[in-house]
Amino acid sequence: MTGIADARELFAPQTAYLNTAGYGLPPRPAFAALERVMDQWRHGTTPWLRWQESVDVARGLFASLVGVDAADVAVGTQVASFVGLVALSLPAGARIVAPQEEFTSVLFPFLARSDLRVDLVPLDELVNAVADGADLVALSAVQSADGRIADLDGIAAAAEAVGALTMIDATQACGWLPFAAARFDYTVCATYKWLLAPRGCTFMTVRPEAAERLTPHLAGWFNADPPAASYGGPLRLARTARRFDLSPAWFSWVAQAPALKVLLDVGVPAIQRHDVALANRFRTGLGLDASDSAIVSVAPPDGARGRLDDAGVMYADHGDVLRFSFHLYTTEEHVDRALWSIVGT
């Protein structure tokens, strides 16, 4: 296992980068792989099938990360496509319960269907809302806006008690927070944030019994069984979760596989300790109580934005709040630079 300090040497940030919740930075092996594949594409020296091999490598690595079988993992390009697949497969009149402050990619595919009942409640009231009866509960494991971690155990128990399906967006969790995907019927995860990939890679996990309730509305040549059977009928789809795959953006997957290897080598529990410790160092410096999240959102005092920019601190500006997120490549010096810039002393 690689330690945090050794892993940090694999990154090359030129700023105090505190915006992984926006996009993550690539480790050197991932960036080198991306450079190689771009050169191969430029000169036409490699068949595309070689690039596609990275898809199943990454599929297996992600399965290890979240504790499921690789056969239960589908690959795609964006969260909303997989959420939309779930939404399209629900019967008319189904009741969906979700947090009212949830990210729109989790909400809009359900709201776009006028024949579904979508009840939005505050996150801290979600367990009780599900207990009142639901067909599906949809939410993020970690809220993008402020880093709050959902009560996944309570939600899973409430859903099981009423026979509701569960769909969890783990985009802001996987990579720093231990996450057991097998507890839920469907999970989705975009990987360009905490899993350090280029944009264009997304995973979906599907419980085998829940897979039977999904219709592969987006099926194409990549879902065929055998994969090379690209022409003509009849319908012949893979029996695994691969039947829900979306045709991959090759270059992103070539970089995704080595990025996942780095994270697995360090270990998510070690990354969690590192990330949360830095977040709490930041919170303490601002006079806030400690938390269990790697994401911190704060209302900025006057002049803070300018000082942060001048100090080379990268953050997310959400208007009324600034969001800071801490990951493998973040150091205590980066945290202290941001603190000085906010406090101004």
Secondary structure, DSSP 8 states (H G I E B T S, - for coil): ---HHHHHTT---SSEE-BTTT-----HHHHHHHHHHHHHHHHT-S-HHHHHHHHHHHHHHHHHHHTS-GGGEEEES-HHHHHHHHHHHS-TT-EEEEETT--HHHHHHHHT-TTSEEEEE-GGGHHHHHHT--SEEEEESB-TTT--B--HHHHHHHHHHHT-EEEEE-TTTTTTS---GGGSSEEEEE-SSTT---TT-EEEEE-HHHHTT---TT--GGGBSSTT--SS-S--B-SSGGGG-----HHHHHHHHHHHHHHHHH-HHHHHHHHHHHHHHHHHHTT----S-SEEEE---TTHHHHHHHTTEE-EE-SS-EEEE--TT--HHHHHHHHHHHH--
